[in-house]
């Protein structure tokens, strides 16, 4: 499943044409002074909500759009999966009402968001937890064991063949082919790239000497493709290729790696990803209702899979119109609800938010308000 693609220009045109002719059909006090006492999930809303951002959540977003529309006849969510960087830019410049991002807003982005999102700027609301697969196309090999330094060497182009001694030492029983290793990275500004390089920079700093970033280091050679679907297709079509992508997009199509954590190798799963997120901490210096999480990539918690992403919906704390704020609150409340998390998990094999994280996310959504 993939999210319906709307181009960025099309999204701008929708907004410019006044597609946000929104009508909130619930209480007159849905936002404003009584915002925290009104459940946005209970509101019935109509109108069109436009989002831009991460492609990794495509299956989950399709499920959320369908579930929300079914509960709110006349309500539509349009989402253009142009990448996390494009999403954060869109919420900052006002061309989208929410952004999907696999990386939380940087401090400078947070400061810039205040021009369109009010004096408190935008906030990060976690909506989706998923492991990032190290996924490969090898004949007759569906699973490998890898540690962080070896993964870093593979993606730096320092491992030429799949039967390299570094891989063979970790997989003595595997029938490794004498096949060229072809790393494939994202060509766009990607939150998945940001999370993957953060893992490499933290867990294998002696090999991965570049800083974590959403844009792949230009100095590294290899193939590239746009979006999650782009890299997965390239690897699927290329024997010997390897990439990093949301596990929901590679399951059943490609082989995946177990990752060494402490003294054990952890198999990729939603539960293992959730354990890694639980080991994270709030990002310093953020507002009380900003739920950005600093992940511990070097965790040794048994069963935790540290190559994980937390995808956020980045929303304004203040919208120009009450109708817009009501629609954003209603949709986001559905996304973080038990039902919303279940449909995402069913569609994308994601890990539902923990109850504590769910409570924090709902409080953040309830704090959204309108100027008038």
C-alpha positions as a printed Julia matrix, in Angstrom:
372×3 Matrix{Float64}:
   0.0     0.0    0.0
   1.26    3.44  -0.78
  -0.09    6.86   0.02
  -1.77    8.72  -2.82
   0.74   11.13  -4.32
  -0.18   14.76  -4.64
   2.62   16.99  -5.9
   3.8    19.85  -3.74
   2.62   22.33  -6.35
  -0.76   20.64  -6.4
  -0.99   20.94  -2.63
  -0.23   24.64  -2.88
  -2.85   25.03  -5.56
  -5.44   23.29  -3.43
  -4.8    25.69  -0.6
  -4.64   28.75  -2.82
  -8.0    27.79  -4.29
  -9.53   27.82  -0.86
 -10.02   24.09  -0.47
  -9.97   24.55   3.27
 -13.6    25.49   3.41
 -13.97   23.74   6.7
 -16.98   23.26   8.9
 -16.79   21.93  12.45
 -20.05   20.28  13.36
 -19.35   19.61  17.01
 -19.46   21.92  19.99
 -18.92   25.64  19.47
 -16.22   25.35  22.13
 -14.11   22.79  20.26
 -11.16   25.17  20.35
 -10.38   28.29  22.28
 -10.59   28.72  26.03
 -12.23   25.33  26.58
 -10.01   23.37  24.18
  -8.64   21.06  26.84
 -12.08   19.97  28.02
 -13.44   19.14  24.56
 -12.45   15.8   23.05
 -11.42   16.42  19.46
 -12.01   12.72  18.74
 -15.7    13.25  19.53
 -16.06   16.11  17.06
 -17.68   15.53  13.7
 -15.88   17.63  11.1
 -15.94   18.16   7.37
 -13.46   19.73   5.01
 -10.09   19.04   3.45
  -6.85   18.74   5.4
  -3.53   18.88   3.54
  -0.34   17.24   4.73
   3.11   16.78   3.17
   5.97   14.63   4.36
   7.45   11.22   5.08
   6.95    8.39   2.61
   7.78    5.72   5.2
   4.3     5.94   6.73
   2.48    5.37   3.44
   0.56    2.26   4.5
  -0.35    3.75   7.87
  -1.43    7.03   6.28
  -3.73    5.23   3.88
  -5.34    3.45   6.84
  -5.68    6.68   8.83
  -7.22    8.58   5.93
  -9.79    5.85   5.33
 -10.7     5.42   9.0
 -11.01    9.15   9.62
 -13.16    9.68   6.51
 -15.45    6.82   7.53
 -16.06    8.46  10.91
 -16.44   11.96   9.46
 -18.53   12.0    6.31
 -17.33   14.86   4.13
 -13.86   15.03   5.71
 -10.85   14.35   3.49
  -7.15   14.16   4.22
  -4.77   14.74   1.31
  -1.17   13.67   1.89
   1.79   14.08  -0.45
   4.67   11.73   0.51
   7.47   14.0   -0.7
   9.86   13.24   2.17
  10.33   14.43   5.73
  12.39   17.46   4.76
   9.7    18.65   2.35
   7.1    18.16   5.06
   8.94   20.23   7.66
   9.48   22.97   5.08
   5.77   22.93   4.23
   4.58   23.39   7.82
   7.1    26.19   8.3
   6.08   28.09   5.16
   2.35   27.47   5.68
   1.74   25.37   2.56
   0.44   22.43   4.61
  -1.64   22.12   7.77
   0.5    19.27   9.12
   3.79   17.63   8.22
   4.79   13.99   8.41
   8.41   13.7    9.5
  10.63   10.84  10.62
  12.8    13.42  12.37
  11.64   16.04  14.86
  12.05   19.75  14.15
  15.56   21.09  14.63
  15.97   24.14  16.85
  16.32   26.51  13.88
  13.23   24.98  12.22
  11.29   25.41  15.44
  12.26   29.08  15.56
  11.25   29.56  11.91
   7.87   27.91  12.46
   6.73   30.76  14.73
   6.03   33.0   11.75
   3.15   30.77  10.57
   2.33   28.74  13.69
   2.09   31.46  16.34
   4.45   32.54  19.12
   4.87   28.96  20.39
   5.68   27.66  16.93
   5.06   24.08  15.83
   5.19   20.94  17.97
   6.17   17.34  17.28
   3.49   14.71  17.99
   4.67   11.06  17.75
   2.23    8.97  15.72
   4.16    5.99  14.35
   6.96    3.74  15.59
   8.68    1.37  13.19
  11.99   -0.41  12.77
  14.23    0.51   9.84
  15.28   -2.62   7.99
  18.74   -3.16   6.61
  17.31   -4.88   3.55
  19.22   -6.78   0.87
  18.71   -8.8   -2.31
  20.78  -11.99  -2.07
  19.93  -15.31  -3.74
  18.93  -17.89  -1.14
  19.8   -15.62   1.8
  16.85  -14.18   3.72
  18.52  -13.2    7.0
  21.97  -12.08   8.14
  23.52  -11.04  11.42
  25.3    -7.7   11.35
  26.84   -5.35  13.9
  26.97   -1.57  13.64
  30.57   -1.29  12.36
  29.88   -3.81   9.58
  26.67   -2.03   8.54
  28.61    1.25   8.45
  31.35   -0.3    6.28
  28.77   -1.7    3.88
  27.13    1.69   3.34
  30.47    3.49   3.11
  31.47    1.19   0.27
  34.26   -0.42   2.3
  32.85   -3.94   1.83
  33.09   -4.91  -1.83
  31.63   -8.43  -1.85
  28.97  -10.2    0.2
  31.42  -12.96   1.14
  33.75  -10.39   2.7
  35.46  -11.71   5.88
  33.69   -9.08   8.03
  30.26  -10.45   7.05
  31.39  -14.07   7.01
  32.73  -13.84  10.57
  29.27  -12.85  11.82
  27.5   -15.45   9.68
  29.62  -18.64   9.67
  26.71  -20.85   8.58
  25.43  -18.62   5.76
  26.1   -19.39   2.09
  27.39  -15.96   1.16
  27.73  -15.35  -2.6
  30.74  -13.84  -4.36
  28.52  -10.95  -5.4
  29.16   -7.22  -5.54
  27.65   -5.13  -2.72
  25.62   -2.22  -4.12
  24.49    0.23  -1.41
  21.34    2.18  -2.28
  20.49    5.38  -0.41
  17.68    7.93  -0.46
  18.19   10.79  -2.92
  15.74   13.1   -1.12
  15.91   14.8    2.28
  14.64   11.92   4.36
  13.81   11.33   8.0
  14.61    7.66   7.45
  18.11    8.71   6.37
  18.37   10.97   9.41
  17.49    8.1   11.76
  19.71    5.59   9.98
  22.76    7.85   9.94
  22.09    8.79  13.57
  22.31    5.1   14.43
  25.56    4.68  12.48
  27.16    7.84  13.88
  26.24    6.82  17.44
  26.83    3.07  17.33
  29.84    2.96  14.96
  31.57    6.34  15.24
  34.97    4.9   14.39
  33.65    3.9   10.94
  30.8     6.35  10.28
  32.64    9.65  10.6
  29.89   11.77   9.02
  27.31   13.52  11.18
  23.72   12.32  11.26
  21.73   14.11   8.57
  18.61   13.79   6.45
  20.67   14.13   3.26
  23.02   11.28   2.38
  26.73   12.27   2.41
  27.67   13.45  -1.07
  31.16   11.98  -0.73
  29.85    8.4   -0.63
  29.39    6.47  -3.86
  26.48    4.16  -4.61
  23.05    4.07  -6.16
  20.2     6.28  -4.98
  16.46    6.59  -5.45
  13.67    8.84  -4.25
  11.35    7.8   -1.47
  10.89    4.53   0.38
   9.26    2.85  -2.62
  12.11    4.04  -4.84
  14.94    2.46  -2.84
  12.99   -0.76  -2.27
  12.28   -1.13  -5.98
  15.92   -0.48  -6.86
  17.12   -3.16  -4.45
  14.43   -5.61  -5.57
  15.6    -5.17  -9.16
  19.34   -5.38  -8.34
  20.95   -8.6   -7.06
  23.54   -7.73  -4.43
  21.94   -4.39  -3.55
  21.27   -3.26   0.02
  19.33   -0.35   1.48
  17.66    0.99   4.6
  13.88    1.39   4.65
  10.8     1.17   6.82
  10.21   -2.49   7.54
   6.61   -2.33   6.31
   7.88   -1.62   2.79
  10.34   -4.52   2.57
   8.61   -7.35   4.43
   8.37  -10.46   2.27
  10.25   -8.85  -0.62
  13.85   -8.72   0.61
  16.17  -10.25   3.15
  16.72   -8.38   6.41
  19.48   -8.18   8.99
  19.43   -8.93  12.68
  21.31   -6.18  14.5
  23.78   -6.77  17.31
  22.75   -5.14  20.61
  25.05   -5.82  23.53
  25.99   -9.49  23.21
  22.89  -10.59  21.26
  21.52  -10.21  17.76
  18.0    -8.77  17.68
  15.56   -9.7   14.95
  13.59   -6.85  13.43
  10.04   -6.49  14.79
   7.56   -3.89  15.96
   7.94   -5.03  19.58
  11.74   -4.7   19.41
  11.37   -1.2   17.97
   8.98   -0.22  20.77
  11.52   -1.37  23.37
  14.15    0.9   21.83
  11.81    3.89  21.9
  10.98    3.29  25.57
  14.71    3.7   26.29
  14.65    7.2   24.76
  14.38   10.52  26.57
  12.59   13.84  25.9
  14.59   16.28  23.8
  16.04   19.05  25.98
  14.77   22.62  25.72
  11.38   21.86  24.19
   7.97   23.11  25.29
   5.89   20.94  27.6
   3.59   19.83  24.78
   6.38   19.05  22.32
   6.86   15.27  22.45
  10.17   14.98  20.55
  12.19   11.93  21.64
  15.98   11.52  21.72
  16.64    7.86  20.99
  19.48    5.9   22.6
  21.12    4.22  19.62
  23.71    2.51  21.84
  21.15    0.88  24.1
  21.99   -2.56  25.46
  18.42   -3.31  26.56
  17.72   -6.95  25.77
  15.4    -7.34  22.8
  15.59   -3.68  21.72
  16.13   -2.93  18.03
  17.94    0.45  17.88
  17.64    1.11  14.13
  14.23    2.59  14.66
  12.31    5.65  13.62
   9.64    7.61  15.42
   7.53    9.39  12.86
   5.89   12.63  13.96
   3.03   14.73  12.76
   4.32   18.26  13.07
   1.42   20.62  13.75
   1.02   24.28  14.59
   0.23   25.28  18.14
  -1.94   28.08  16.73
  -3.91   28.14  13.47
  -5.44   31.21  11.84
  -8.96   29.74  11.8
 -10.94   27.76  14.35
 -12.21   25.45  11.61
  -8.67   24.5   10.64
  -7.65   23.9   14.25
 -10.72   21.73  14.83
 -10.01   19.6   11.78
  -6.34   19.12  12.7
  -7.29   18.19  16.27
  -9.95   15.73  15.13
  -7.66   13.97  12.67
  -4.65   13.8   14.98
  -6.81   12.6   17.88
  -7.98    9.74  15.68
  -4.4     8.93  14.62
  -3.12    8.55  18.2
  -6.29    6.82  19.49
  -6.41    3.08  20.17
  -8.33    2.58  16.94
  -5.94    4.72  14.89
  -2.9     2.95  16.25
  -4.48   -0.45  15.6
  -5.31    0.24  11.96
  -1.77    1.52  11.41
  -0.27   -1.57  13.05
  -2.49   -3.85  10.96
  -1.55   -2.05   7.73
   2.13   -1.34   8.34
   3.28   -3.67  11.15
   4.15   -0.57  13.18
   4.34   -0.61  16.98
   1.42    1.12  18.71
   2.32    4.04  20.93
   2.75    3.07  24.58
   0.0     4.29  26.9
   2.29    6.91  28.42
   3.38    8.19  25.0
  -0.24    8.11  23.8
  -1.29   10.28  26.75
   1.45   12.82  26.04
   0.53   12.92  22.35
  -3.15   13.51  23.14
  -2.29   16.34  25.57
  -0.19   17.97  22.84
  -3.08   17.74  20.36
  -5.56   19.13  22.87
  -3.33   22.2   23.32
  -3.82   23.29  19.7
  -5.77   26.53  19.44
  -6.95   29.16  16.96
  -6.33   32.89  16.74
 -10.02   33.6   16.36
